[in-house]
Amino acid sequence: MNTDLLTKVEKNFVRRVPEIAVGDQVEVHTLVREKNRQRIQVFKGLIIAIKGSGLRKMFTVRKISSGIGVEKIWPLHSPNIKKIVITKKGNTKRSKLYYLRDRIGKKALKVRTSEGLQLEDFYAVAEEDSAPEEVIEDEVKEEEVSVEEVKEEKTPEPKDEETADKDSK
């Protein structure tokens, strides 16, 4: 298909929209029609994907509502979208943020990578963890001895020759 012809036809329908990117926190004001009424509904969330080009450009917004992830997909140039407000710009290096679907709680909307930890933090954790490991090993050794003693005490012996024959079959 001739792209020049397609862009000329689409030019009449393309609207001015803000420069949105994956990782941005946005508020999408959409027109909702119910019977004889019209109202504007606001959907606040994170843009996790942008697909397509020109008039067919679509974007996906994800939010957490009552602990459940909700995603909505809109055409960017839809007449039902009255306004798109960017509340926070994201800094991502990916074009799709589908990995956020597996996350729970506040991590589900966190886009940036975690801040760097100091090396001292790792050493402090290693020193604190080393002492309890020694204590745990001593407890495990004591439990092993008690298990062996129990095994020696409870060795099953066949009472009759008939039961021994049945077990061997």
C-alpha positions as CSV (number, residue, x, y, z in Angstrom):
1,M,0.0,0.0,0.0
2,N,1.2,3.5,-0.8
3,T,2.2,5.2,2.4
4,D,2.0,8.7,1.0
5,L,-1.6,8.2,0.1
6,L,-2.3,6.7,3.5
7,T,-0.7,9.7,5.3
8,K,-2.7,12.1,3.3
9,V,-6.0,10.4,4.2
10,E,-5.0,10.1,7.9
11,K,-3.9,13.7,8.1
12,N,-7.5,14.9,8.6
13,F,-8.0,12.7,11.6
14,V,-4.7,13.0,13.5
15,R,-5.1,15.1,16.6
16,R,-2.5,17.0,18.6
17,V,-1.5,14.9,21.6
18,P,1.3,15.3,24.1
19,E,4.6,13.4,23.6
20,I,4.0,10.3,25.7
21,A,6.6,7.6,26.2
22,V,6.7,4.2,27.9
23,G,7.1,4.5,31.6
24,D,5.2,7.8,32.0
25,Q,2.6,8.2,34.7
26,V,-0.5,9.6,32.9
27,E,-4.1,10.6,33.5
28,V,-6.3,9.7,30.6
29,H,-9.6,11.6,30.5
30,T,-12.1,9.6,28.4
31,L,-15.6,10.3,27.3
32,V,-18.1,7.7,28.6
33,R,-21.6,7.5,27.1
34,E,-24.3,5.9,29.2
35,K,-27.8,6.0,27.7
36,N,-28.6,9.7,27.3
37,R,-25.8,11.0,29.5
38,Q,-22.1,11.7,28.8
39,R,-19.4,12.1,31.4
40,I,-15.6,12.2,31.6
41,Q,-13.9,9.4,33.4
42,V,-10.2,9.6,34.5
43,F,-7.9,6.6,34.3
44,K,-4.6,7.2,36.1
45,G,-1.8,4.7,35.5
46,L,1.5,3.8,33.9
47,I,2.1,3.5,30.2
48,I,3.5,0.0,29.6
49,A,3.4,-0.2,25.8
50,I,3.0,1.9,22.7
51,K,2.3,0.1,19.4
52,G,1.6,1.1,15.8
53,S,2.2,4.3,13.9
54,G,0.2,7.2,12.5
55,L,-3.5,7.1,13.1
56,R,-3.3,3.4,14.2
57,K,-1.0,4.2,17.2
58,M,-2.2,2.5,20.4
59,F,-1.0,2.8,24.0
60,T,-1.6,0.6,27.0
61,V,-2.0,2.1,30.5
62,R,-1.8,-0.1,33.6
63,K,-2.9,0.7,37.2
64,I,-3.5,-1.2,40.4
65,S,-7.1,-1.0,41.7
66,S,-7.9,-2.7,45.0
67,G,-4.8,-5.0,44.6
68,I,-5.8,-6.1,41.1
69,G,-4.0,-5.0,38.0
70,V,-6.2,-3.2,35.4
71,E,-5.0,-2.5,31.8
72,K,-6.7,-0.4,29.2
73,I,-5.7,0.0,25.6
74,W,-6.7,3.1,23.6
75,P,-6.1,4.5,20.2
76,L,-3.9,7.6,20.7
77,H,-6.0,9.7,18.3
78,S,-9.4,8.5,19.5
79,P,-12.1,11.2,19.6
80,N,-13.3,9.6,22.9
81,I,-10.0,10.7,24.6
82,K,-10.5,14.3,25.7
83,K,-7.2,14.9,27.4
84,I,-4.0,13.1,28.3
85,V,-2.1,14.6,31.3
86,I,1.5,13.5,32.0
87,T,1.9,13.5,35.8
88,K,5.4,12.0,35.9
89,K,8.0,11.3,33.2
90,G,9.5,7.8,33.3
91,N,13.1,6.9,32.5
92,T,13.1,3.5,30.9
93,K,15.3,1.7,28.4
94,R,12.7,-0.8,27.3
95,S,9.9,-0.3,24.8
96,K,7.5,-2.7,26.6
97,L,7.1,-3.0,30.4
98,Y,5.2,-6.3,30.4
99,Y,7.4,-7.5,33.3
100,L,5.5,-5.2,35.6
101,R,2.5,-7.6,35.3
102,D,4.3,-10.2,37.5
103,R,5.0,-7.7,40.3
104,I,2.8,-7.1,43.3
105,G,2.2,-4.0,45.4
106,K,4.3,-0.8,45.1
107,K,6.9,-2.7,42.9
108,A,4.2,-3.1,40.3
109,L,4.4,0.6,39.4
110,K,8.1,1.2,40.0
111,V,9.8,1.8,36.7
112,R,13.3,2.9,37.5
113,T,15.9,0.4,38.7
114,S,16.6,0.3,42.4
115,E,19.2,2.7,43.7
116,G,22.8,1.4,44.1
117,L,23.8,-0.1,47.4
118,Q,27.1,0.6,49.1
119,L,29.6,-2.3,49.5
120,E,29.6,-1.7,53.2
121,D,25.9,-2.8,53.3
122,F,26.8,-6.2,51.8
123,Y,29.7,-6.7,54.2
124,A,27.5,-5.8,57.2
125,V,24.9,-8.3,56.2
126,A,27.5,-11.0,55.7
127,E,29.0,-10.5,59.2
128,E,25.6,-10.5,60.9
129,D,24.5,-13.7,59.1
130,S,27.7,-15.7,59.8
131,A,27.1,-16.1,63.6
132,P,23.7,-17.7,63.4
133,E,24.9,-20.3,60.8
134,E,27.3,-21.8,63.3
135,V,24.6,-22.2,65.9
136,I,22.3,-23.8,63.4
137,E,24.9,-26.4,62.4
138,D,25.3,-27.4,66.1
139,E,21.6,-27.9,66.4
140,V,21.4,-30.0,63.3
141,K,24.2,-32.3,64.5
142,E,22.3,-32.9,67.8
143,E,19.1,-33.7,65.8
144,E,21.0,-36.2,63.6
145,V,22.2,-38.1,66.6
146,S,18.7,-38.3,68.1
147,V,17.3,-39.6,64.7
148,E,19.8,-42.4,64.7
149,E,18.9,-43.4,68.2
150,V,15.3,-43.6,67.3
151,K,16.0,-45.7,64.2
152,E,18.0,-48.2,66.4
153,E,15.2,-48.5,68.9
154,K,12.4,-49.0,66.3
155,T,13.6,-51.7,63.9
156,P,10.7,-53.8,62.7
157,E,11.1,-57.5,63.2
158,P,8.8,-60.0,61.6
159,K,6.8,-61.9,64.2
160,D,5.7,-64.8,62.1
161,E,7.1,-66.4,59.0
162,E,3.8,-65.8,57.2
163,T,4.0,-62.0,57.5
164,A,7.6,-62.1,56.4
165,D,6.6,-64.0,53.2
166,K,3.8,-61.5,52.5
167,D,6.2,-58.5,52.8
168,S,8.8,-60.1,50.5
169,K,6.2,-60.7,47.8
